Amino acid sequence: MKKLVLALLMCFSVSLFAQEKDMSINFSTPTIINLGNDAKIPAIAFGIAGNNWLSEKLSFYSSVDFGFIRGGGMNMDTNIGVSIRPINLDKFSLLISPVANVDFLLADSVMILDFGAGLDVTANYKVSDTFYVSGGLNSGFDFYQMLLASGGTGSGACKLLKFTPHLGITFQM
């Protein structure tokens, strides 16, 4: 719990010194592939992402997606990392964000926590001074899992591959 509070305080302190901030609202269609049994789990999700730009090319990045899994269940995928903006033109920008993620899955009185790493690549097209249309792909690999069920708990290695194409709008603050 102390580490979570410290991480939130660090996020807040980084945003205080940001030169520029933006927030995105996204619609996405995540697909989770369990490499252990080749099961594919499709979902529909809505999310919020934000960047606190520390310089022209570097920002602190965080996002959360809330999803509904086909067949029942809910999913919350959180990402935290940095964004690098290698292309920043008048009307177009490209963001590359390596992230660490935590994925919460609730289905049939079972809660699963997955931990992993990934990469988000997003392209923004500038419509006005403060409004962008954005699209991209968030991909990730989860390698550790904790299972909490009414019958007991368990944890161990897992092999989950995630692909999440997303479309949305971005507001510069």
C-alpha positions in Angstrom: 0.0 0.0 0.0 2.9 2.4 0.8 4.3 1.8 -2.7 1.0 2.6 -4.3 0.7 5.9 -2.4 4.3 6.8 -3.2 3.7 6.1 -6.9 0.6 8.3 -6.9 2.5 11.1 -5.2 5.3 10.9 -7.7 2.7 11.1 -10.6 1.2 14.2 -9.0 4.6 15.8 -8.5 5.6 15.2 -12.1 2.4 16.8 -13.3 3.2 20.0 -11.3 6.3 20.6 -13.5 4.7 19.7 -16.8 5.2 22.1 -19.7 2.2 20.8 -21.5 -0.6 18.3 -20.6 -3.0 16.3 -22.7 -5.8 13.9 -22.1 -7.3 11.3 -24.4 -10.7 9.5 -24.3 -10.5 6.2 -26.2 -12.6 3.4 -27.6 -10.8 0.1 -28.0 -11.2 -3.5 -28.9 -8.7 -5.5 -26.8 -7.9 -9.1 -27.5 -6.1 -11.2 -24.9 -4.4 -14.4 -26.1 -3.4 -17.0 -23.5 -0.3 -18.6 -25.1 -0.6 -21.6 -22.6 -3.9 -22.9 -24.2 -4.3 -20.7 -27.3 -7.5 -19.2 -25.9 -8.5 -15.8 -27.3 -10.6 -13.4 -25.2 -12.2 -10.5 -27.1 -13.5 -7.4 -25.3 -14.8 -3.8 -25.8 -13.3 -1.1 -23.7 -13.4 2.6 -23.0 -10.4 4.4 -21.6 -8.6 7.6 -20.5 -4.9 8.3 -21.2 -2.8 11.3 -20.2 0.6 12.8 -20.9 2.5 15.3 -18.7 5.1 16.6 -21.1 8.4 17.4 -19.3 10.0 18.6 -22.6 9.2 18.7 -26.3 10.1 15.0 -26.7 9.5 13.3 -23.3 6.5 12.9 -21.0 5.1 10.9 -18.2 2.3 8.6 -19.5 -0.5 6.8 -17.8 -3.8 5.2 -19.0 -6.7 3.1 -17.8 -9.1 1.1 -19.9 -12.4 -0.3 -18.6 -13.6 -3.3 -20.6 -16.4 -5.7 -20.9 -15.4 -9.3 -21.9 -17.6 -11.3 -24.3 -19.3 -14.1 -22.3 -19.3 -12.1 -19.1 -16.8 -10.3 -16.9 -15.1 -6.9 -16.6 -11.6 -5.9 -17.1 -9.5 -2.9 -16.0 -6.1 -2.4 -17.7 -3.7 0.2 -16.3 -0.5 1.4 -17.9 2.2 3.6 -16.6 5.4 4.7 -18.3 7.0 7.4 -20.4 6.2 8.7 -23.9 8.7 9.7 -26.5 7.5 12.0 -29.3 10.0 11.3 -32.2 7.7 13.2 -34.7 6.0 16.4 -33.8 4.9 18.4 -36.9 2.3 21.2 -37.1 -0.6 18.8 -37.8 0.8 15.3 -36.9 2.6 13.8 -34.0 3.7 10.2 -33.1 4.0 9.0 -29.6 5.9 5.8 -28.5 5.3 4.7 -24.9 7.0 1.8 -23.2 4.8 0.9 -20.2 4.4 -1.4 -17.2 0.9 -2.6 -16.7 -1.5 -4.2 -14.3 -4.6 -5.9 -15.6 -7.6 -6.7 -13.3 -10.1 -9.2 -14.5 -13.4 -10.0 -12.7 -15.5 -12.9 -13.9 -17.6 -15.6 -12.2 -16.6 -14.7 -8.6 -12.9 -14.8 -9.6 -10.5 -11.9 -9.6 -7.3 -12.2 -11.6 -4.4 -9.7 -11.4 -1.9 -9.9 -14.3 1.4 -8.0 -14.3 3.5 -7.3 -17.4 5.1 -4.8 -19.8 4.1 -3.4 -23.1 4.3 -0.7 -25.8 1.7 1.9 -26.9 2.2 3.6 -30.3 -0.3 6.5 -30.9 -0.6 8.9 -33.8 -2.4 12.3 -33.3 -3.8 14.5 -36.0 -4.3 18.1 -35.0 -7.8 19.4 -35.8 -7.5 22.7 -33.8 -5.1 24.2 -31.3 -6.4 22.1 -28.4 -8.2 19.2 -30.1 -6.7 16.1 -31.8 -8.0 12.9 -33.4 -5.9 9.9 -32.2 -5.4 6.3 -33.1 -3.0 3.6 -32.2 -2.1 0.2 -30.9 -1.3 -0.9 -27.3 0.4 -4.2 -27.1 1.7 -6.1 -24.1 2.9 -9.3 -22.6 1.8 -10.3 -19.1 4.2 -12.7 -17.3 2.9 -13.0 -13.7 -0.6 -13.7 -12.5 -2.4 -13.8 -9.1 -5.7 -15.6 -8.8 -8.2 -14.7 -6.0 -11.3 -17.0 -5.9 -13.8 -18.0 -3.2 -12.1 -21.4 -3.1 -8.6 -20.0 -2.5 -5.7 -18.0 -4.0 -2.8 -18.8 -6.2 0.0 -17.1 -8.2 2.6 -17.9 -10.7 4.0 -17.3 -14.2 1.6 -16.8 -17.1 2.0 -16.1 -20.8 -0.7 -13.6 -22.0 -0.3 -11.5 -25.1 -2.5 -8.4 -25.5 -3.4 -6.3 -28.5 -5.5 -3.3 -28.1 -6.2 -1.1 -31.1 -7.7 2.3 -30.0 -9.4 5.4 -31.5 -10.2 8.5 -29.7 -10.0 12.2 -29.2 -7.3 14.1 -27.4 -7.5 17.5 -25.6 -4.5 19.6 -24.9 -4.7 21.5 -21.5 
